[in-house]
Amino acid sequence: MLDNITICKKLEILIKYYNEFQQLTNGITINDYIDNIVIKRAIERVMQLIVECATDINNMILKKQGKGPSRDYYNSFIDLAENNVMDMEFAVRIAPSTGLRNILVHEYQKIDDEIVYDSINNVKKNYLEYIDIKISGLQITDPTIHVRNFRFVIYISILSIHLLICSK
């Protein structure tokens, strides 16, 4: 049986990826992105990891509710909204990031650098909101776990993310 501690651990990994993404993309221009293959591939990979980690969390939550797993990455967000875990408007806004993930992983078509670059800010905004929604929704009842300390660390991470975004 999945518990919130397992979800918290996965959320901690997501926050780590998000922080890496922030570092990679902070102040990057389209020319920096296109001209530096190492940075480009790192950004693509971390985008993929962020989406995969979030969809893992989605399916963990759905399984905990006896509903999951979803049939695909996209629907994991929609299914959460249908089960009142997140707002449908937000789910519809974040779910398309799974399509970009599929293109990056499977190279269904030639990867358009401008589309990936233009997606950076959406990933930053949507996944910061996703992290905040997930933290707000966690209710850990195991008295042996120091939840306040864990939440404090996560909130500090979110605060540092907010500061990075707002300092641009």
Backbone hydrogen bonds in HBPLUS format (Angstrom, degrees):
<---DONOR---> <-ACCEPTOR-->    atom                        ^
c    i                          cat <-CA-CA->   ^        H-A-AA   ^      H-
h    n   atom  resd res      DA  || num        DHA   H-A  angle D-A-AA Bond
n    s   type  num  typ     dist DA aas  dist angle  dist       angle   num
A0007-ILE N   A0003-ASP O   3.36 MM   4  6.77 159.3  2.41 145.6 151.2     1
A0008-CYS N   A0004-ASN O   2.71 MM   4  5.91 153.3  1.78 146.7 154.8     2
A0009-LYS N   A0005-ILE O   2.93 MM   4  6.21 153.2  2.00 148.5 154.7     3
A0010-LYS N   A0006-THR O   3.14 MM   4  6.44 155.8  2.20 145.0 151.1     4
A0011-LEU N   A0007-ILE O   2.82 MM   4  6.05 151.6  1.90 148.5 157.6     5
A0012-GLU N   A0008-CYS O   2.82 MM   4  6.07 146.3  1.93 146.5 155.5     6
A0013-ILE N   A0009-LYS O   3.17 MM   4  6.50 147.7  2.28 139.9 147.6     7
A0014-LEU N   A0010-LYS O   2.97 MM   4  6.33 155.0  2.03 146.1 153.2     8
A0015-ILE N   A0011-LEU O   2.91 MM   4  6.21 156.8  1.96 149.6 155.3     9
A0016-LYS N   A0012-GLU O   3.04 MM   4  6.31 150.5  2.13 141.0 149.0    10
A0017-TYR N   A0013-ILE O   2.95 MM   4  6.32 160.2  1.99 154.5 159.1    11
A0018-TYR N   A0014-LEU O   2.82 MM   4  6.07 159.1  1.86 151.6 158.3    12
A0019-ASN N   A0015-ILE O   2.88 MM   4  6.10 159.2  1.92 149.9 154.6    13
A0020-GLU N   A0016-LYS O   3.01 MM   4  6.30 156.4  2.07 148.1 154.6    14
A0021-PHE N   A0017-TYR O   2.82 MM   4  6.10 156.8  1.88 151.3 158.2    15
A0022-GLN N   A0018-TYR O   2.89 MM   4  6.19 155.9  1.95 150.5 156.9    16
A0023-GLN N   A0019-ASN O   3.01 MM   4  6.29 160.6  2.05 148.4 153.0    17
A0024-LEU N   A0020-GLU O   2.90 MM   4  6.17 158.4  1.94 152.5 158.5    18
A0025-THR N   A0021-PHE O   2.97 MM   4  6.07 150.2  2.06 149.7 157.1    19
A0026-ASN N   A0022-GLN O   2.88 MM   4  5.62 131.8  2.11 149.3 157.7    20
A0028-ILE N   A0025-THR O   3.09 MM   3  5.23 174.3  2.10 123.9 124.1    21
A0033-TYR N   A0029-THR O   2.96 MM   4  6.23 162.2  1.99 152.3 157.1    22
A0034-ILE N   A0030-ILE O   2.89 MM   4  6.10 166.5  1.91 151.4 154.8    23
A0035-ASP N   A0031-ASN O   2.84 MM   4  5.77 164.6  1.86 150.7 155.5    24
A0036-ASN N   A0032-ASP O   3.14 MM   4  5.91 137.6  2.32 142.6 149.2    25
A0040-LYS N   A0036-ASN O   2.88 MM   4  6.11 167.2  1.89 158.5 162.9    26
A0041-ARG N   A0037-ILE O   2.93 MM   4  6.01 168.5  1.94 145.6 148.6    27
A0042-ALA N   A0038-VAL O   2.96 MM   4  6.09 153.0  2.04 143.6 151.8    28
A0043-ILE N   A0039-ILE O   2.86 MM   4  6.06 164.5  1.88 157.4 160.7    29
A0044-GLU N   A0040-LYS O   2.96 MM   4  6.21 165.4  1.98 152.2 156.5    30
A0045-ARG N   A0041-ARG O   2.91 MM   4  6.03 160.7  1.95 145.4 150.8    31
A0046-VAL N   A0042-ALA O   2.94 MM   4  6.15 164.6  1.97 153.3 157.0    32
A0047-MET N   A0043-ILE O   2.92 MM   4  6.08 155.8  1.98 150.9 157.8    33
A0048-GLN N   A0044-GLU O   3.04 MM   4  6.30 160.2  2.08 147.5 152.5    34
A0049-LEU N   A0045-ARG O   2.93 MM   4  6.26 159.4  1.97 150.5 156.0    35
A0050-ILE N   A0046-VAL O   2.89 MM   4  6.05 156.5  1.94 149.6 155.3    36
A0051-VAL N   A0047-MET O   3.10 MM   4  6.37 169.2  2.11 156.2 157.9    37
A0052-GLU N   A0048-GLN O   2.94 MM   4  6.15 168.6  1.95 156.0 159.6    38
A0053-CYS N   A0049-LEU O   2.87 MM   4  5.89 158.7  1.92 146.1 152.1    39
A0054-ALA N   A0050-ILE O   2.99 MM   4  6.17 164.0  2.01 151.0 155.3    40
A0055-THR N   A0051-VAL O   2.94 MM   4  6.15 161.4  1.97 152.8 158.0    41
A0056-ASP N   A0052-GLU O   2.93 MM   4  6.11 143.5  2.06 141.1 151.2    42
A0057-ILE N   A0053-CYS O   2.99 MM   4  6.32 158.3  2.04 149.0 154.3    43
A0058-ASN N   A0054-ALA O   2.84 MM   4  6.16 159.2  1.88 149.9 156.2    44
A0059-ASN N   A0055-THR O   2.99 MM   4  6.17 163.2  2.02 144.3 147.7    45
A0060-MET N   A0056-ASP O   2.87 MM   4  6.15 147.9  1.97 147.8 157.7    46
A0061-ILE N   A0057-ILE O   2.92 MM   4  6.20 161.2  1.96 157.0 161.1    47
A0062-LEU N   A0058-ASN O   2.91 MM   4  6.21 161.7  1.94 151.3 156.9    48
A0063-LYS N   A0059-ASN O   2.82 MM   4  5.91 157.4  1.87 142.5 149.1    49
A0064-LYS N   A0060-MET O   2.88 MM   4  6.09 156.0  1.94 145.7 152.5    50
A0065-GLN N   A0061-ILE O   3.05 MM   4  6.34 140.5  2.21 141.9 152.4    51
A0065-GLN N   A0062-LEU O   3.10 MM   3  5.06 124.3  2.43  92.6 107.0    52
A0067-LYS N   A0062-LEU O   2.74 MM   5  4.96 163.4  1.77 153.6 147.6    53
A0068-GLY N   A0062-LEU O   3.22 MM   6  4.51 145.4  2.35  91.0  91.9    54
A0066-GLY N   A0063-LYS O   2.85 MM   3  4.84 155.7  1.91 103.9 111.5    55
A0076-SER N   A0072-ASP O   3.18 MM   4  6.41 125.9  2.48 142.4 156.5    56
A0076-SER N   A0073-TYR O   3.07 MM   3  5.28 142.2  2.21 102.1 113.4    57
A0077-PHE N   A0074-TYR O   3.21 MM   3  6.00 144.7  2.34 118.2 124.3    58
A0079-ASP N   A0075-ASN O   2.70 MM   4  5.72 165.1  1.73 150.7 155.0    59
A0080-LEU N   A0076-SER O   3.25 MM   4  6.29 148.6  2.36 128.9 136.4    60
A0081-ALA N   A0077-PHE O   3.12 MM   4  6.48 156.2  2.18 146.5 152.6    61
A0082-GLU N   A0078-ILE O   2.87 MM   4  6.19 158.6  1.91 153.6 160.1    62
A0083-ASN N   A0079-ASP O   3.03 MM   4  6.20 127.1  2.32 136.9 150.0    63
A0083-ASN N   A0080-LEU O   3.14 MM   3  5.08 136.2  2.34  93.4 105.9    64
A0085-VAL N   A0080-LEU O   2.86 MM   5  5.13 168.5  1.87 153.0 150.2    65
A0084-ASN N   A0081-ALA O   2.96 MM   3  4.96 154.6  2.03 113.6 112.7    66
A0091-ALA N   A0087-ASP O   2.97 MM   4  6.27 161.6  2.00 152.5 158.4    67
A0092-VAL N   A0088-MET O   2.87 MM   4  6.06 160.8  1.91 156.4 159.8    68
A0093-ARG N   A0089-GLU O   3.14 MM   4  6.31 137.6  2.33 133.8 145.1    69
A0093-ARG N   A0090-PHE O   3.01 MM   3  4.96 123.4  2.34  94.2 109.7    70
A0094-ILE N   A0090-PHE O   2.89 MM   4  6.16 154.9  1.95 159.5 165.3    71
A0095-ALA N   A0091-ALA O   2.93 MM   4  5.76 156.5  1.99 148.7 154.9    72
A0097-SER N   A0094-ILE O   3.03 MM   3  5.84 159.7  2.08 125.5 131.6    73
A0098-THR N   A0095-ALA O   2.99 MM   3  5.85 165.7  2.01 127.4 131.5    74
A0099-GLY N   A0096-PRO O   2.94 MM   3  5.34 140.7  2.10 108.0 118.4    75
A0101-ARG N   A0097-SER O   3.10 MM   4  6.37 155.3  2.16 141.8 148.8    76
A0102-ASN N   A0098-THR O   2.98 MM   4  6.24 152.3  2.06 140.9 147.7    77
A0103-ILE N   A0099-GLY O   3.02 MM   4  6.33 155.6  2.08 147.5 153.7    78
A0104-LEU N   A0100-LEU O   2.93 MM   4  6.18 163.6  1.96 154.6 158.8    79
A0105-VAL N   A0101-ARG O   2.91 MM   4  6.10 158.7  1.96 152.6 158.4    80
A0106-HIS N   A0102-ASN O   2.84 MM   4  5.72 167.1  1.85 149.9 154.4    81
A0107-GLU N   A0103-ILE O   2.75 MM   4  4.81 131.7  1.98 131.3 139.3    82
A0115-ILE N   A0112-ASP O   3.07 MM   3  5.40 121.5  2.43 105.4 119.4    83
A0116-VAL N   A0112-ASP O   3.10 MM   4  6.47 164.6  2.13 159.5 163.7    84
A0117-TYR N   A0113-ASP O   2.85 MM   4  5.99 168.0  1.86 151.7 155.8    85
A0118-ASP N   A0114-GLU O   2.82 MM   4  5.89 160.3  1.86 144.0 150.1    86
A0119-SER N   A0115-ILE O   3.03 MM   4  6.16 125.7  2.34 136.6 150.1    87
A0119-SER N   A0116-VAL O   3.02 MM   3  5.07 137.6  2.21  98.6 111.2    88
A0120-ILE N   A0117-TYR O   3.14 MM   3  5.49 157.2  2.19 110.1 116.9    89
A0123-VAL N   A0119-SER O   2.92 MM   4  6.16 161.6  1.95 162.2 167.3    90
A0124-LYS N   A0120-ILE O   2.96 MM   4  6.25 164.1  1.99 153.7 158.2    91
A0125-LYS N   A0121-ASN O   2.93 MM   4  6.07 171.4  1.94 150.0 152.3    92
A0126-ASN N   A0122-ASN O   2.80 MM   4  5.79 166.6  1.82 153.7 157.3    93
A0127-TYR N   A0123-VAL O   2.99 MM   4  5.71 161.2  2.02 143.4 149.5    94
A0128-LEU N   A0124-LYS O   3.15 MM   4  6.01 142.9  2.29 136.8 145.8    95
A0129-GLU N   A0125-LYS O   3.14 MM   4  6.36 161.4  2.18 147.3 152.2    96
A0130-TYR N   A0126-ASN O   2.86 MM   4  6.08 150.9  1.94 140.4 149.7    97
A0131-ILE N   A0127-TYR O   2.96 MM   4  6.01 162.1  1.99 138.8 142.6    98
A0132-ASP N   A0128-LEU O   3.04 MM   4  6.29 160.7  2.08 147.1 152.5    99
A0133-ILE N   A0129-GLU O   2.87 MM   4  6.14 157.0  1.92 152.5 158.8   100
A0134-LYS N   A0130-TYR O   2.92 MM   4  6.17 162.4  1.95 155.9 160.4   101
A0135-ILE N   A0131-ILE O   2.96 MM   4  6.16 163.3  1.98 153.5 157.8   102
A0136-SER N   A0132-ASP O   3.00 MM   4  6.13 163.2  2.03 146.9 152.0   103
A0137-GLY N   A0133-ILE O   3.05 MM   4  6.19 140.9  2.21 141.8 152.0   104
A0138-LEU N   A0135-ILE O   3.29 MM   3  5.45 154.5  2.36 103.9 111.0   105
A0145-ILE N   A0142-ASP O   3.18 MM   3  5.76 164.9  2.20 117.4 122.1   106
A0147-VAL N   A0145-ILE O   2.93 MM   2  5.51 129.7  2.19 105.7  90.8   107
A0150-PHE N   A0146-HIS O   3.18 MM   4  6.56 158.5  2.23 147.6 153.9   108
A0151-ARG N   A0147-VAL O   2.73 MM   4  5.95 173.8  1.73 167.8 168.5   109
A0152-PHE N   A0148-ARG O   2.82 MM   4  5.90 150.8  1.91 142.0 150.9   110
A0153-VAL N   A0149-ASN O   3.01 MM   4  6.27 158.3  2.06 148.3 152.8   111
A0154-ILE N   A0150-PHE O   3.01 MM   4  6.33 159.4  2.05 150.5 156.4   112
A0155-TYR N   A0151-ARG O   2.74 MM   4  5.95 163.8  1.77 154.5 159.3   113
A0156-ILE N   A0152-PHE O   2.87 MM   4  6.06 153.1  1.94 148.5 155.9   114
A0157-SER N   A0153-VAL O   2.98 MM   4  6.24 151.7  2.06 142.1 150.1   115
A0158-ILE N   A0154-ILE O   2.84 MM   4  6.20 155.9  1.90 152.0 158.8   116
A0159-LEU N   A0155-TYR O   2.79 MM   4  5.99 156.7  1.84 146.9 153.8   117
A0160-SER N   A0156-ILE O   2.92 MM   4  6.18 157.2  1.97 148.3 153.8   118
A0161-ILE N   A0157-SER O   2.98 MM   4  6.27 147.2  2.09 143.0 152.5   119
A0162-HIS N   A0158-ILE O   2.83 MM   4  6.15 163.0  1.86 156.0 160.1   120
A0163-LEU N   A0159-LEU O   2.91 MM   4  6.17 158.6  1.95 149.8 155.8   121
A0164-LEU N   A0160-SER O   2.99 MM   4  6.21 152.5  2.07 141.8 148.7   122
A0165-ILE N   A0161-ILE O   2.98 MM   4  6.29 162.3  2.01 155.8 160.1   123
A0166-CYS N   A0162-HIS O   2.81 MM   4  5.98 169.1  1.83 157.4 160.8   124
A0167-SER N   A0163-LEU O   2.90 MM   4  5.85 132.5  2.13 139.2 150.2   125
A0168-LYS N   A0165-ILE O   3.31 MM   3  5.76 165.3  2.33 111.0 115.3   126
